[in-house]
Amino acid sequence: MNEQGAKREVRATKFGGAWRFQAKTAGDLDWTYYERPLPEDLLALKEILVRKYHDVVEMASSKFQVKHQIPSFKMNDGAKPRDLEDRTFEFAQSVRAFVKQLPRTLSNTEDVKQLVRASGSAAANWIEADEALSKKDFLMRVKICRKEAKESRLFLRLVDAGLAKSNVVARETLTTEARELDSNFFVDYLEKWIIARCPFWD
């Protein structure tokens, strides 16, 4: 809504290799192009992207859980910590407990090394991001967190869980948590990405 209460739409389109922001108010036939987008349009676009990303993640997660009847990832106290530092620590710790139950095969030996490294790196880099001294440093660290969360998902899918049902359930639960962590990192990254590209916000 604009100051007059009229609905305002925003979108970004790629033209000639460059992204351009567009906006229009309800009733307008044509879109207005902005070389330097307005702050309110950037915020509106951020909310749209975050909402769509969460919808996709939640839809995929719900379908997967219904199909496989996988319980939600639980922390030691029965609830997910809201603080990402605690949550990434719990994830890395749970991964280490999980890999101790896996069959000792040649492929698992290699995949487990990568999984343990990636899960721990996601937690460590979030601490670095939380203590970042600049926007650039924060953005770089969160990008690494997302990369490590995605790598954790990959190696969780690759490891051989064996025949034990508890191992299969634990693997899928951890995979879901890695996906949710990626979503949280994305939201934090997107917010700081917008701010970092607006020099008039500081």
C-alpha positions as CSV (number, residue, x, y, z in Angstrom):
1,M,0.0,0.0,0.0
2,N,1.2,3.5,-0.7
3,E,0.5,6.6,1.4
4,Q,-2.9,7.0,-0.2
5,G,-3.8,3.4,0.6
6,A,-3.7,2.2,-3.0
7,K,-2.2,-1.3,-3.6
8,R,1.4,-1.1,-5.0
9,E,3.1,-3.9,-6.9
10,V,6.8,-4.4,-7.2
11,R,8.9,-6.9,-9.2
12,A,12.4,-7.4,-10.6
13,T,13.1,-8.4,-14.2
14,K,16.4,-9.2,-15.9
15,F,17.0,-7.3,-19.1
16,G,20.3,-7.3,-21.0
17,G,22.1,-9.1,-18.2
18,A,21.1,-6.6,-15.6
19,W,18.3,-6.7,-13.0
20,R,15.8,-3.8,-13.1
21,F,13.2,-2.9,-10.5
22,Q,9.6,-2.1,-11.6
23,A,6.6,-0.9,-9.7
24,K,3.1,0.3,-10.3
25,T,0.0,1.3,-8.4
26,A,-3.4,-0.4,-8.7
27,G,-5.1,1.1,-11.8
28,D,-1.9,1.9,-13.6
29,L,-1.5,0.2,-17.0
30,D,2.3,0.5,-17.3
31,W,5.1,-0.4,-15.0
32,T,7.6,2.3,-13.9
33,Y,11.3,1.3,-14.2
34,Y,13.8,2.4,-11.5
35,E,17.5,2.4,-12.0
36,R,17.9,3.1,-8.3
37,P,15.0,1.4,-6.5
38,L,13.0,3.0,-3.7
39,P,13.7,1.7,-0.2
40,E,10.0,0.8,0.3
41,D,10.1,-1.2,-3.0
42,L,13.2,-3.1,-1.8
43,L,11.5,-4.0,1.5
44,A,8.3,-5.1,-0.3
45,L,10.4,-7.3,-2.7
46,K,12.3,-8.8,0.1
47,E,9.0,-9.8,1.9
48,I,7.8,-11.4,-1.3
49,L,11.0,-13.4,-1.9
50,V,11.1,-14.5,1.8
51,R,7.5,-15.6,1.8
52,K,7.8,-17.5,-1.5
53,Y,11.0,-19.2,-0.3
54,H,9.4,-20.3,3.0
55,D,6.3,-21.5,1.2
56,V,8.4,-23.7,-1.1
57,V,10.5,-25.1,1.8
58,E,7.4,-25.8,4.0
59,M,5.6,-27.4,1.1
60,A,8.5,-29.7,0.3
61,S,9.1,-30.5,4.0
62,S,5.4,-31.3,4.7
63,K,5.1,-33.5,1.7
64,F,8.2,-35.4,2.7
65,Q,7.1,-35.8,6.2
66,V,3.6,-37.1,5.2
67,K,5.2,-39.5,2.7
68,H,7.8,-40.9,5.1
69,Q,6.1,-40.2,8.5
70,I,9.2,-38.5,9.8
71,P,9.0,-36.7,13.1
72,S,10.1,-33.1,13.5
73,F,13.7,-32.5,14.5
74,K,13.8,-32.3,18.3
75,M,16.5,-30.7,20.4
76,N,17.4,-32.0,23.8
77,D,14.8,-29.9,25.6
78,G,12.1,-31.0,23.0
79,A,12.0,-27.7,21.1
80,K,14.0,-26.0,18.4
81,P,16.2,-23.1,19.8
82,R,15.3,-19.9,18.1
83,D,18.9,-18.7,18.3
84,L,20.8,-20.0,15.2
85,E,24.1,-20.4,17.2
86,D,22.4,-22.9,19.5
87,R,20.5,-24.5,16.6
88,T,23.6,-25.0,14.4
89,F,25.5,-26.4,17.4
90,E,22.6,-28.9,18.1
91,F,22.6,-29.9,14.5
92,A,26.4,-30.5,14.4
93,Q,26.2,-32.4,17.7
94,S,23.3,-34.6,16.4
95,V,25.2,-35.4,13.2
96,R,28.1,-36.6,15.3
97,A,25.8,-38.9,17.4
98,F,24.1,-40.2,14.2
99,V,27.3,-41.2,12.3
100,K,28.4,-43.4,15.3
101,Q,25.4,-45.6,14.5
102,L,26.2,-46.1,10.8
103,P,27.6,-49.2,9.2
104,R,31.4,-49.1,8.7
105,T,31.6,-49.3,4.9
106,L,34.2,-47.8,2.6
107,S,31.9,-45.2,1.2
108,N,30.6,-44.2,4.6
109,T,34.1,-43.7,5.8
110,E,34.6,-40.9,3.2
111,D,31.1,-39.5,3.3
112,V,31.0,-39.3,7.1
113,K,34.2,-37.2,7.1
114,Q,32.6,-34.7,4.7
115,L,29.3,-34.7,6.7
116,V,31.0,-34.1,10.1
117,R,33.1,-31.3,8.6
118,A,30.2,-29.6,6.8
119,S,27.9,-29.7,9.8
120,G,30.6,-28.3,12.1
121,S,31.6,-25.6,9.6
122,A,28.0,-24.4,9.3
123,A,28.0,-23.8,13.1
124,A,31.4,-22.2,13.2
125,N,30.7,-19.9,10.3
126,W,27.5,-18.7,11.9
127,I,29.4,-17.7,15.0
128,E,31.8,-15.8,12.7
129,A,28.8,-14.1,10.9
130,D,27.2,-13.2,14.2
131,E,30.5,-11.4,15.2
132,A,31.1,-9.9,11.8
133,L,32.8,-6.5,11.7
134,S,31.3,-5.4,8.4
135,K,28.3,-6.1,6.1
136,K,30.7,-7.7,3.6
137,D,32.1,-10.0,6.1
138,F,28.6,-11.0,7.3
139,L,27.4,-11.7,3.8
140,M,30.4,-13.9,3.0
141,R,30.0,-15.9,6.2
142,V,26.3,-16.5,5.7
143,K,27.0,-17.6,2.1
144,I,29.4,-20.1,3.6
145,C,26.8,-21.2,6.1
146,R,24.3,-21.9,3.3
147,K,26.9,-23.8,1.3
148,E,27.8,-26.0,4.3
149,A,24.1,-26.7,5.1
150,K,23.6,-27.8,1.5
151,E,26.7,-30.0,1.7
152,S,25.4,-31.5,4.9
153,R,22.1,-32.4,3.1
154,L,24.0,-33.9,0.2
155,F,26.2,-36.2,2.4
156,L,23.2,-37.1,4.6
157,R,21.5,-38.4,1.5
158,L,24.7,-40.2,0.4
159,V,25.5,-42.1,3.6
160,D,24.4,-45.7,3.9
161,A,22.1,-45.8,6.9
162,G,22.0,-49.6,6.9
163,L,18.9,-51.7,7.7
164,A,18.1,-50.1,11.1
165,K,14.8,-48.1,10.8
166,S,16.0,-45.7,13.5
167,N,19.0,-44.7,11.4
168,V,16.8,-44.1,8.4
169,V,14.4,-41.9,10.4
170,A,17.4,-40.0,12.0
171,R,18.9,-39.4,8.6
172,E,15.7,-37.9,7.1
173,T,15.1,-35.8,10.3
174,L,18.6,-34.4,10.0
175,T,18.1,-33.8,6.3
176,T,15.0,-31.8,7.1
177,E,16.8,-29.7,9.7
178,A,19.6,-29.0,7.2
179,R,17.0,-27.7,4.8
180,E,15.4,-25.5,7.4
181,L,18.8,-24.1,8.4
182,D,19.5,-23.2,4.8
183,S,16.1,-21.4,4.8
184,N,17.0,-19.4,7.9
185,F,20.5,-18.5,6.5
186,F,18.8,-17.3,3.3
187,V,16.5,-14.9,5.1
188,D,19.3,-13.4,7.1
189,Y,21.5,-13.2,4.0
190,L,18.7,-11.6,1.9
191,E,18.0,-8.9,4.5
192,K,21.6,-7.9,4.8
193,W,22.1,-8.1,1.0
194,I,19.4,-5.5,0.5
195,I,20.8,-3.2,3.2
196,A,24.4,-3.6,1.9
197,R,23.3,-2.4,-1.6
198,C,21.6,0.7,-0.2
199,P,24.3,3.2,0.8
200,F,21.6,5.5,2.2
201,W,20.8,2.9,4.9
202,D,23.6,2.7,7.5
